[in-house]
Amino acid sequence: MSPWLLVTLATLLVFAIMTALWLLGIRNRNFSYVDIGWSGNFAVLALLYAALANGWDTRKWIIATMYALWSVRLAGHLAKRIIGEPEEGRYQDLRQRWASNLNTMFFGFFQLQAALNVVLALPLLIACLNPEPRLHVLEVMGVAIWLTGLIGESIADSQLASFKRSASNHGAVCDVGLWRYSRHPNYFFEWTIWIGYAVFALASPWGWLALAMPALMLHFLINVTGVKATEEQALRSKGERYREYQQRTSMFIPLPSKS
């Protein structure tokens, strides 16, 4: 199957999934489902590309497993936080902003996330098209970087979930574990995962194109749907307590906290 046909099939598939989740969001008045769809779609693309691309099987299934494990873990983590719960604050805020054309605006938002799925899966596609029958040292390094990010993100998510489960912490700012050194350690290690994908893809023809993906992901994590939106919501809900946390804690890269 040609690369262009693969990308076309992938695009149609993730657009269909996001449309179904958009309809579910309308029905349940909860557009937070977009986060589950965005994260879970990478597992779908990993299986599709590994099964249909014409690269070396070992390489294909290594990179597909990297994408799929991260995707399933993150989608499952988000599903626990979203399904059966009220719509998250940042989407409630968008609901108010887009009230005059709500469903159409959110449809576009859902499909934008689907398009990002296809774009950000470029390192996966590049590696799955490589027929070279041996692994390169860059691919080994990519796996190591990816694994570091996956473990770090899992620990950060687990620490935050544990903090929130305690009734005594209701309304408090999580500043324990990794959260003592970064206000968003989950996003930092998420970015580390994408660096791992890019390094892995560098060993393949046209792999240099994959370097754009960590840069794009960094932009989204900090300026769009990650840090910016999360901190705006935290300031609305926690006020001065969160401002004090901002003053003493690194925004992104884990660093010693300020006294």
C-alpha positions in Angstrom: 0.0 0.0 0.0 1.4 3.4 -1.0 2.2 6.0 1.8 -0.4 8.4 0.4 -3.1 5.7 0.5 -2.1 4.8 4.0 -2.4 8.4 5.2 -5.8 8.8 3.4 -7.1 5.6 5.1 -5.7 6.8 8.5 -7.3 10.2 8.1 -10.8 8.8 7.3 -10.5 6.4 10.2 -9.6 8.9 12.9 -12.1 11.5 11.5 -14.9 8.8 11.9 -13.8 8.0 15.5 -13.8 11.7 16.4 -17.2 12.3 14.8 -18.7 9.4 16.9 -17.2 10.9 20.1 -18.5 14.4 19.1 -22.0 12.9 18.8 -21.6 11.2 22.2 -20.4 14.6 23.6 -23.6 16.3 22.4 -25.7 13.5 23.9 -24.1 13.5 27.3 -23.3 17.2 27.4 -19.6 16.4 27.9 -17.1 17.3 25.2 -14.2 16.1 27.4 -14.4 12.9 25.3 -12.2 14.6 22.8 -9.2 13.9 25.0 -9.9 10.2 25.1 -10.3 10.1 21.4 -7.1 12.1 20.7 -4.9 9.8 22.9 -6.6 6.6 21.8 -6.4 7.2 18.1 -2.6 6.7 18.1 -3.1 3.1 19.0 -5.4 2.7 16.0 -2.9 4.4 13.7 -0.1 2.2 15.1 -1.9 -1.0 14.3 -2.9 0.3 10.9 0.6 1.4 9.8 2.3 -1.7 11.2 -0.1 -4.0 9.5 -0.2 -2.3 6.1 3.1 -0.5 5.6 5.9 -2.3 3.7 8.8 -1.8 6.1 10.8 -4.3 8.0 8.4 -6.2 10.4 10.6 -6.0 13.5 11.0 -2.2 13.2 7.3 -1.7 12.4 6.1 -3.6 15.5 8.6 -2.0 17.8 7.5 1.6 16.9 3.9 0.5 16.8 4.2 -1.0 20.3 5.8 2.2 21.5 2.9 4.3 20.2 0.2 1.8 21.2 1.4 1.3 24.8 1.6 5.1 25.4 -1.7 5.6 23.7 -3.7 3.0 25.6 -2.2 4.0 29.0 -3.0 7.7 28.5 -6.5 7.0 27.0 -7.3 4.7 30.0 -6.0 7.2 32.5 -8.2 10.0 30.9 -11.2 7.7 30.6 -11.2 7.1 34.4 -11.1 10.9 34.9 -13.8 11.8 32.3 -16.4 9.0 31.9 -19.3 9.6 34.4 -17.8 12.9 35.6 -18.9 16.5 34.8 -17.3 18.1 31.8 -13.8 19.4 32.5 -13.5 23.1 33.3 -11.6 24.1 30.2 -14.4 22.6 28.0 -17.0 24.3 30.1 -15.2 27.6 29.4 -15.2 26.8 25.6 -18.9 25.9 25.9 -19.6 29.5 27.2 -17.3 31.1 24.6 -18.9 29.2 21.7 -22.5 29.2 23.0 -23.9 30.9 19.9 -22.6 28.1 17.6 -21.7 25.4 20.1 -22.0 22.1 18.2 -20.4 23.3 15.0 -17.4 24.9 16.8 -16.8 21.7 18.8 -17.2 19.6 15.7 -14.3 21.6 14.2 -12.3 21.2 17.4 -12.8 17.4 17.4 -11.7 17.1 13.7 -8.7 19.4 14.4 -7.6 16.8 17.0 -8.1 14.1 14.4 -5.9 15.9 11.9 -3.2 16.3 14.6 -3.3 12.6 15.2 -2.3 12.0 11.5 0.4 14.7 11.5 1.9 13.6 14.8 2.0 10.0 13.7 4.6 10.9 11.0 7.5 9.4 13.0 5.5 6.2 13.2 4.8 6.2 9.4 8.4 7.0 8.5 9.7 4.1 10.6 7.1 1.7 9.3 8.1 2.4 5.7 11.8 1.6 6.3 12.8 -1.8 4.8 16.3 -1.9 6.2 16.5 -5.3 8.0 18.5 -4.3 11.1 18.1 -1.8 13.9 20.2 1.4 14.1 21.7 2.8 17.3 19.4 5.8 17.0 16.4 3.4 17.2 17.8 1.9 20.4 18.3 5.4 21.8 14.8 6.3 20.8 13.3 3.4 22.7 15.3 4.4 25.8 14.2 8.0 25.7 10.6 6.9 25.1 10.7 4.5 28.1 12.0 7.2 30.3 9.2 9.5 29.3 6.5 6.8 29.7 7.7 5.9 33.2 7.9 9.5 34.3 4.5 10.4 32.9 2.9 7.3 34.6 4.5 8.3 38.0 3.3 11.9 37.7 -0.3 10.8 36.8 -0.3 8.3 39.6 0.9 10.9 42.1 -1.7 13.4 41.1 -4.5 10.8 41.2 -3.5 9.7 44.6 -3.4 13.3 45.8 -6.9 14.0 44.5 -8.3 10.8 46.1 -7.7 12.2 49.6 -10.6 14.2 50.9 -8.3 16.3 53.0 -6.7 17.6 49.7 -9.9 18.9 48.2 -9.2 22.3 46.7 -5.5 22.1 47.5 -2.5 22.3 45.1 -0.7 19.1 44.4 3.0 19.8 45.2 4.2 16.3 46.2 6.5 13.9 44.4 7.4 15.1 40.9 4.9 17.9 41.3 7.2 19.5 43.8 9.8 20.1 41.0 7.5 20.9 38.1 4.0 22.3 37.9 3.4 20.0 34.9 5.7 17.0 35.1 3.1 14.9 33.2 3.5 17.3 30.2 7.3 17.4 30.5 7.5 13.6 30.3 4.9 13.6 27.6 7.2 15.7 25.5 10.1 13.3 26.3 8.0 10.5 24.8 7.7 12.5 21.5 11.5 13.1 21.5 11.9 9.4 21.7 9.6 8.8 18.7 11.6 11.4 16.7 15.0 10.0 17.5 13.7 6.5 16.5 12.5 7.8 13.2 15.8 9.6 12.5 17.3 6.2 11.5 14.9 6.0 8.5 14.9 7.8 5.2 13.2 11.2 5.6 13.5 10.7 9.3 14.6 14.4 9.8 11.0 15.4 9.1 10.1 13.7 12.4 12.0 16.3 14.4 9.2 18.8 13.8 6.9 16.6 15.9 8.5 17.3 19.3 8.6 21.0 18.4 4.9 21.0 17.5 4.0 19.0 20.6 6.0 21.4 22.8 4.0 24.3 21.4 0.7 22.6 22.0 1.7 21.4 25.5 2.7 24.8 26.6 0.6 27.3 24.6 -2.6 25.6 23.6 -4.3 22.7 25.3 -1.8 21.9 28.0 0.0 24.3 30.4 -1.9 27.5 29.4 -5.4 26.0 29.7 -4.6 24.0 32.8 -3.1 27.0 34.6 -6.0 29.3 33.7 -8.4 26.8 35.2 -6.2 26.3 38.3 -6.1 30.0 38.9 -9.9 30.2 38.6 -10.5 27.3 41.0 -7.5 27.7 43.5 -6.6 31.4 43.3 -3.8 32.6 45.5 -2.8 29.1 46.5 -1.9 28.4 42.9 -0.2 31.7 42.4 2.1 30.9 45.3 2.8 27.5 43.8 3.7 29.2 40.5 6.2 31.4 42.2 8.2 28.6 43.8 7.9 25.8 41.2 9.3 25.4 37.7 6.6 25.6 35.0 7.8 22.7 32.8 11.3 21.2 33.3 11.7 19.6 36.8 14.0 21.8 38.9 14.6 22.3 42.6 11.8 24.4 44.1 12.5 28.0 45.1 12.4 28.8 48.8 
